[in-house]
Amino acid sequence: MEVLRIDHIEQTYQAKNGEVAALKDISFHIDKGQFFSLVGPSGCGKSTLMSIIAGLLTPSGGQVLIGGEPVTGISPRIGYMLQKDNLLEWRTIRQNVLFGLEIRHQLTEKNIDHADQLLKTYGLYEFRDKYPSQISGGMRQRAALIRTLAVCPDILLLDEAFSALDYQTRLEVTEDVYQILKREQVTTLMVTHDIPECISMSDFVVILTARPATVREILPITFDIPTRTPLSCRNSPQFSAYFDHIWRELECHEP
């Protein structure tokens, strides 16, 4: 079932020397539970596209549809995670997890129970009364994800969400996040500069050209392994072939 459709999106900016095109005729769609990654040369407009999908920016042309309905502003059906976890240091982990529900005026008993269950399922319930400064970077990122999932979004946007972590923590967190998203069947679109990360986590990789960005290729990612995890993908013989392919495509389109 289709959840998200990017339909002929265009974006232009007015600069001192005239109009500048950032995105040109971007189209693809994502079905329920699929994990898509968005890669492209630096400055090609990946984060601009994410802002358009989230309803933070109005496109110059085209439209974004969620469940067949056009996005006309900030959509409650979308959860958005950025590089920083943005946990509030003066609130406990549980209070942080409930914050999204609080600002949406959705602190019902049912929703609070759901948030607590997420904390229990993903190993943070025993740390619920700790403050962000008292837990590790990986646990903070997991708490930020649970906060986003507590409001039950139809789509999760990850914009370089793991880039602030050190390499070892990043590997651990991507394992955690992948398992959580697949178990919860959350439809996900991730922007990343990390080619191994996009290969190991994605069902499809959307490769963009340099600005003005167009869709160069939508690459399906499949592995002949019994149980797929990011780590098992990295250890698969197929991994290097995907890496080489994406690297060549991006190298061809560096500005």
Contacts in CASP RR format, 6 or more apart in sequence:
PFRMAT RR
TARGET T0000
AUTHOR 0000-0000-0000
METHOD contacts of the structure
MODEL  1
MEVLRIDHIEQTYQAKNGEVAALKDISFHIDKGQFFSLVGPSGCGKSTLM
SIIAGLLTPSGGQVLIGGEPVTGISPRIGYMLQKDNLLEWRTIRQNVLFG
LEIRHQLTEKNIDHADQLLKTYGLYEFRDKYPSQISGGMRQRAALIRTLA
VCPDILLLDEAFSALDYQTRLEVTEDVYQILKREQVTTLMVTHDIPECIS
MSDFVVILTARPATVREILPITFDIPTRTPLSCRNSPQFSAYFDHIWREL
ECHEP
1 31 0 8 1.000
1 32 0 8 1.000
2 29 0 8 1.000
2 30 0 8 1.000
2 31 0 8 1.000
2 32 0 8 1.000
2 67 0 8 1.000
2 68 0 8 1.000
3 30 0 8 1.000
3 31 0 8 1.000
3 32 0 8 1.000
3 33 0 8 1.000
3 66 0 8 1.000
3 67 0 8 1.000
3 154 0 8 1.000
3 155 0 8 1.000
3 187 0 8 1.000
4 29 0 8 1.000
4 30 0 8 1.000
4 53 0 8 1.000
4 64 0 8 1.000
4 65 0 8 1.000
4 66 0 8 1.000
4 67 0 8 1.000
4 155 0 8 1.000
4 187 0 8 1.000
4 189 0 8 1.000
5 28 0 8 1.000
5 29 0 8 1.000
5 30 0 8 1.000
5 64 0 8 1.000
5 65 0 8 1.000
5 67 0 8 1.000
5 68 0 8 1.000
6 26 0 8 1.000
6 27 0 8 1.000
6 28 0 8 1.000
6 29 0 8 1.000
6 49 0 8 1.000
6 53 0 8 1.000
6 64 0 8 1.000
7 27 0 8 1.000
7 62 0 8 1.000
7 63 0 8 1.000
7 64 0 8 1.000
7 65 0 8 1.000
8 25 0 8 1.000
8 26 0 8 1.000
8 27 0 8 1.000
8 61 0 8 1.000
8 62 0 8 1.000
8 63 0 8 1.000
9 23 0 8 1.000
9 25 0 8 1.000
9 26 0 8 1.000
9 27 0 8 1.000
9 49 0 8 1.000
9 52 0 8 1.000
9 59 0 8 1.000
9 61 0 8 1.000
9 62 0 8 1.000
9 63 0 8 1.000
9 64 0 8 1.000
10 21 0 8 1.000
10 23 0 8 1.000
10 24 0 8 1.000
10 25 0 8 1.000
10 26 0 8 1.000
10 59 0 8 1.000
10 60 0 8 1.000
10 61 0 8 1.000
10 62 0 8 1.000
11 21 0 8 1.000
11 22 0 8 1.000
11 23 0 8 1.000
11 45 0 8 1.000
11 48 0 8 1.000
11 49 0 8 1.000
11 52 0 8 1.000
11 57 0 8 1.000
11 59 0 8 1.000
11 60 0 8 1.000
11 61 0 8 1.000
12 19 0 8 1.000
12 20 0 8 1.000
12 21 0 8 1.000
12 22 0 8 1.000
12 60 0 8 1.000
13 19 0 8 1.000
13 20 0 8 1.000
13 22 0 8 1.000
14 20 0 8 1.000
21 211 0 8 1.000
21 212 0 8 1.000
22 45 0 8 1.000
22 48 0 8 1.000
22 211 0 8 1.000
22 212 0 8 1.000
22 213 0 8 1.000
23 45 0 8 1.000
23 48 0 8 1.000
23 49 0 8 1.000
23 52 0 8 1.000
23 59 0 8 1.000
23 212 0 8 1.000
23 213 0 8 1.000
24 212 0 8 1.000
24 213 0 8 1.000
24 214 0 8 1.000
25 214 0 8 1.000
26 49 0 8 1.000
26 208 0 8 1.000
26 213 0 8 1.000
26 214 0 8 1.000
26 215 0 8 1.000
27 215 0 8 1.000
28 36 0 8 1.000
28 206 0 8 1.000
28 215 0 8 1.000
28 218 0 8 1.000
30 36 0 8 1.000
30 155 0 8 1.000
30 187 0 8 1.000
30 189 0 8 1.000
30 204 0 8 1.000
31 187 0 8 1.000
32 185 0 8 1.000
32 187 0 8 1.000
33 182 0 8 1.000
33 185 0 8 1.000
33 186 0 8 1.000
33 187 0 8 1.000
33 188 0 8 1.000
34 187 0 8 1.000
34 188 0 8 1.000
34 203 0 8 1.000
34 204 0 8 1.000
35 178 0 8 1.000
35 181 0 8 1.000
35 182 0 8 1.000
35 187 0 8 1.000
35 188 0 8 1.000
35 190 0 8 1.000
35 201 0 8 1.000
35 202 0 8 1.000
35 203 0 8 1.000
35 204 0 8 1.000
36 188 0 8 1.000
36 189 0 8 1.000
36 190 0 8 1.000
36 202 0 8 1.000
36 203 0 8 1.000
36 204 0 8 1.000
36 205 0 8 1.000
36 206 0 8 1.000
37 189 0 8 1.000
37 190 0 8 1.000
37 191 0 8 1.000
37 192 0 8 1.000
37 197 0 8 1.000
37 198 0 8 1.000
37 201 0 8 1.000
37 202 0 8 1.000
37 204 0 8 1.000
37 205 0 8 1.000
37 206 0 8 1.000
38 46 0 8 1.000
38 49 0 8 1.000
38 50 0 8 1.000
38 189 0 8 1.000
38 190 0 8 1.000
38 191 0 8 1.000
38 192 0 8 1.000
38 205 0 8 1.000
38 206 0 8 1.000
38 208 0 8 1.000
39 46 0 8 1.000
39 191 0 8 1.000
39 192 0 8 1.000
39 193 0 8 1.000
39 195 0 8 1.000
39 198 0 8 1.000
39 205 0 8 1.000
39 206 0 8 1.000
39 207 0 8 1.000
39 208 0 8 1.000
39 246 0 8 1.000
39 250 0 8 1.000
40 46 0 8 1.000
40 207 0 8 1.000
40 208 0 8 1.000
40 209 0 8 1.000
40 210 0 8 1.000
40 213 0 8 1.000
40 250 0 8 1.000
40 253 0 8 1.000
41 208 0 8 1.000
41 209 0 8 1.000
41 210 0 8 1.000
41 211 0 8 1.000
41 250 0 8 1.000
41 253 0 8 1.000
41 254 0 8 1.000
41 255 0 8 1.000
42 193 0 8 1.000
43 210 0 8 1.000
43 211 0 8 1.000
43 255 0 8 1.000
44 208 0 8 1.000
44 209 0 8 1.000
44 210 0 8 1.000
44 211 0 8 1.000
44 213 0 8 1.000
44 253 0 8 1.000
44 255 0 8 1.000
45 208 0 8 1.000
45 211 0 8 1.000
45 213 0 8 1.000
46 191 0 8 1.000
46 208 0 8 1.000
46 213 0 8 1.000
47 159 0 8 1.000
47 191 0 8 1.000
48 57 0 8 1.000
49 213 0 8 1.000
50 80 0 8 1.000
50 157 0 8 1.000
50 159 0 8 1.000
50 189 0 8 1.000
50 191 0 8 1.000
51 57 0 8 1.000
52 58 0 8 1.000
52 59 0 8 1.000
52 64 0 8 1.000
53 64 0 8 1.000
53 71 0 8 1.000
53 78 0 8 1.000
53 155 0 8 1.000
53 157 0 8 1.000
53 189 0 8 1.000
54 74 0 8 1.000
54 75 0 8 1.000
54 78 0 8 1.000
54 79 0 8 1.000
54 80 0 8 1.000
54 157 0 8 1.000
55 64 0 8 1.000
55 71 0 8 1.000
55 72 0 8 1.000
55 73 0 8 1.000
55 74 0 8 1.000
55 75 0 8 1.000
55 78 0 8 1.000
56 73 0 8 1.000
56 74 0 8 1.000
58 73 0 8 1.000
63 70 0 8 1.000
63 71 0 8 1.000
64 70 0 8 1.000
64 71 0 8 1.000
65 71 0 8 1.000
66 75 0 8 1.000
66 77 0 8 1.000
66 78 0 8 1.000
66 154 0 8 1.000
66 155 0 8 1.000
67 154 0 8 1.000
76 104 0 8 1.000
76 151 0 8 1.000
76 153 0 8 1.000
77 153 0 8 1.000
77 154 0 8 1.000
77 155 0 8 1.000
78 153 0 8 1.000
78 154 0 8 1.000
78 155 0 8 1.000
78 156 0 8 1.000
78 157 0 8 1.000
79 148 0 8 1.000
79 151 0 8 1.000
79 153 0 8 1.000
79 155 0 8 1.000
79 156 0 8 1.000
79 157 0 8 1.000
80 148 0 8 1.000
80 156 0 8 1.000
80 157 0 8 1.000
80 159 0 8 1.000
81 144 0 8 1.000
81 145 0 8 1.000
81 148 0 8 1.000
81 156 0 8 1.000
81 157 0 8 1.000
81 158 0 8 1.000
81 159 0 8 1.000
81 161 0 8 1.000
82 159 0 8 1.000
82 160 0 8 1.000
82 161 0 8 1.000
83 159 0 8 1.000
83 160 0 8 1.000
83 161 0 8 1.000
83 163 0 8 1.000
83 164 0 8 1.000
84 164 0 8 1.000
85 132 0 8 1.000
85 137 0 8 1.000
85 140 0 8 1.000
85 141 0 8 1.000
85 143 0 8 1.000
85 144 0 8 1.000
86 144 0 8 1.000
87 93 0 8 1.000
87 96 0 8 1.000
87 132 0 8 1.000
87 140 0 8 1.000
87 143 0 8 1.000
87 144 0 8 1.000
87 147 0 8 1.000
88 95 0 8 1.000
88 96 0 8 1.000
88 99 0 8 1.000
88 132 0 8 1.000
89 131 0 8 1.000
89 132 0 8 1.000
89 133 0 8 1.000
90 131 0 8 1.000
91 99 0 8 1.000
91 131 0 8 1.000
92 128 0 8 1.000
92 129 0 8 1.000
92 130 0 8 1.000
92 131 0 8 1.000
93 119 0 8 1.000
93 124 0 8 1.000
93 127 0 8 1.000
93 128 0 8 1.000
93 129 0 8 1.000
93 130 0 8 1.000
93 131 0 8 1.000
93 132 0 8 1.000
93 135 0 8 1.000
93 143 0 8 1.000
94 115 0 8 1.000
94 116 0 8 1.000
94 119 0 8 1.000
94 128 0 8 1.000
94 129 0 8 1.000
96 132 0 8 1.000
96 143 0 8 1.000
96 144 0 8 1.000
96 147 0 8 1.000
97 115 0 8 1.000
97 118 0 8 1.000
97 119 0 8 1.000
97 124 0 8 1.000
97 128 0 8 1.000
97 143 0 8 1.000
97 146 0 8 1.000
97 147 0 8 1.000
97 150 0 8 1.000
98 107 0 8 1.000
98 112 0 8 1.000
98 115 0 8 1.000
98 147 0 8 1.000
98 150 0 8 1.000
99 147 0 8 1.000
100 106 0 8 1.000
100 147 0 8 1.000
100 150 0 8 1.000
100 151 0 8 1.000
101 107 0 8 1.000
101 111 0 8 1.000
101 112 0 8 1.000
101 115 0 8 1.000
101 150 0 8 1.000
101 151 0 8 1.000
104 151 0 8 1.000
106 151 0 8 1.000
111 150 0 8 1.000
114 150 0 8 1.000
114 152 0 8 1.000
115 146 0 8 1.000
115 150 0 8 1.000
116 125 0 8 1.000
116 128 0 8 1.000
118 146 0 8 1.000
118 149 0 8 1.000
118 150 0 8 1.000
119 125 0 8 1.000
119 128 0 8 1.000
119 146 0 8 1.000
122 142 0 8 1.000
122 146 0 8 1.000
122 176 0 8 1.000
122 180 0 8 1.000
123 142 0 8 1.000
124 139 0 8 1.000
124 142 0 8 1.000
124 143 0 8 1.000
124 146 0 8 1.000
127 134 0 8 1.000
127 135 0 8 1.000
127 139 0 8 1.000
132 140 0 8 1.000
132 143 0 8 1.000
135 143 0 8 1.000
136 169 0 8 1.000
137 165 0 8 1.000
137 169 0 8 1.000
138 165 0 8 1.000
138 169 0 8 1.000
138 172 0 8 1.000
138 173 0 8 1.000
138 176 0 8 1.000
141 161 0 8 1.000
141 162 0 8 1.000
141 165 0 8 1.000
141 173 0 8 1.000
141 177 0 8 1.000
142 173 0 8 1.000
142 176 0 8 1.000
142 177 0 8 1.000
142 180 0 8 1.000
145 177 0 8 1.000
145 180 0 8 1.000
148 156 0 8 1.000
149 156 0 8 1.000
149 180 0 8 1.000
149 184 0 8 1.000
149 186 0 8 1.000
153 186 0 8 1.000
154 187 0 8 1.000
155 186 0 8 1.000
155 187 0 8 1.000
155 188 0 8 1.000
155 189 0 8 1.000
156 181 0 8 1.000
156 186 0 8 1.000
156 187 0 8 1.000
156 188 0 8 1.000
156 189 0 8 1.000
157 188 0 8 1.000
157 189 0 8 1.000
157 190 0 8 1.000
157 191 0 8 1.000
158 188 0 8 1.000
158 189 0 8 1.000
158 190 0 8 1.000
158 191 0 8 1.000
158 192 0 8 1.000
159 190 0 8 1.000
159 191 0 8 1.000
160 191 0 8 1.000
160 192 0 8 1.000
160 193 0 8 1.000
161 190 0 8 1.000
162 170 0 8 1.000
162 173 0 8 1.000
162 174 0 8 1.000
162 177 0 8 1.000
162 192 0 8 1.000
162 194 0 8 1.000
162 197 0 8 1.000
163 170 0 8 1.000
163 192 0 8 1.000
163 193 0 8 1.000
163 194 0 8 1.000
165 173 0 8 1.000
170 197 0 8 1.000
171 230 0 8 1.000
171 231 0 8 1.000
174 197 0 8 1.000
174 200 0 8 1.000
174 201 0 8 1.000
174 230 0 8 1.000
175 229 0 8 1.000
175 230 0 8 1.000
175 231 0 8 1.000
177 201 0 8 1.000
178 200 0 8 1.000
178 201 0 8 1.000
178 229 0 8 1.000
178 230 0 8 1.000
179 229 0 8 1.000
180 186 0 8 1.000
181 188 0 8 1.000
190 198 0 8 1.000
190 201 0 8 1.000
190 202 0 8 1.000
192 198 0 8 1.000
195 243 0 8 1.000
195 246 0 8 1.000
195 247 0 8 1.000
195 250 0 8 1.000
196 234 0 8 1.000
196 239 0 8 1.000
196 243 0 8 1.000
197 230 0 8 1.000
198 205 0 8 1.000
198 246 0 8 1.000
199 205 0 8 1.000
199 221 0 8 1.000
199 233 0 8 1.000
199 234 0 8 1.000
199 239 0 8 1.000
199 242 0 8 1.000
199 243 0 8 1.000
199 246 0 8 1.000
200 230 0 8 1.000
200 231 0 8 1.000
200 233 0 8 1.000
200 234 0 8 1.000
200 239 0 8 1.000
201 230 0 8 1.000
201 233 0 8 1.000
202 221 0 8 1.000
203 220 0 8 1.000
203 221 0 8 1.000
204 218 0 8 1.000
204 219 0 8 1.000
204 220 0 8 1.000
204 221 0 8 1.000
205 218 0 8 1.000
205 219 0 8 1.000
205 221 0 8 1.000
205 246 0 8 1.000
206 215 0 8 1.000
206 217 0 8 1.000
206 218 0 8 1.000
206 219 0 8 1.000
207 215 0 8 1.000
207 216 0 8 1.000
207 217 0 8 1.000
207 218 0 8 1.000
207 219 0 8 1.000
207 246 0 8 1.000
207 249 0 8 1.000
207 250 0 8 1.000
208 214 0 8 1.000
208 215 0 8 1.000
208 216 0 8 1.000
208 253 0 8 1.000
209 215 0 8 1.000
209 216 0 8 1.000
209 253 0 8 1.000
210 253 0 8 1.000
210 254 0 8 1.000
210 255 0 8 1.000
211 255 0 8 1.000
216 249 0 8 1.000
216 253 0 8 1.000
217 249 0 8 1.000
219 242 0 8 1.000
219 245 0 8 1.000
219 246 0 8 1.000
221 242 0 8 1.000
223 232 0 8 1.000
223 233 0 8 1.000
223 236 0 8 1.000
223 238 0 8 1.000
223 239 0 8 1.000
224 236 0 8 1.000
224 238 0 8 1.000
225 232 0 8 1.000
225 233 0 8 1.000
225 236 0 8 1.000
233 239 0 8 1.000
END
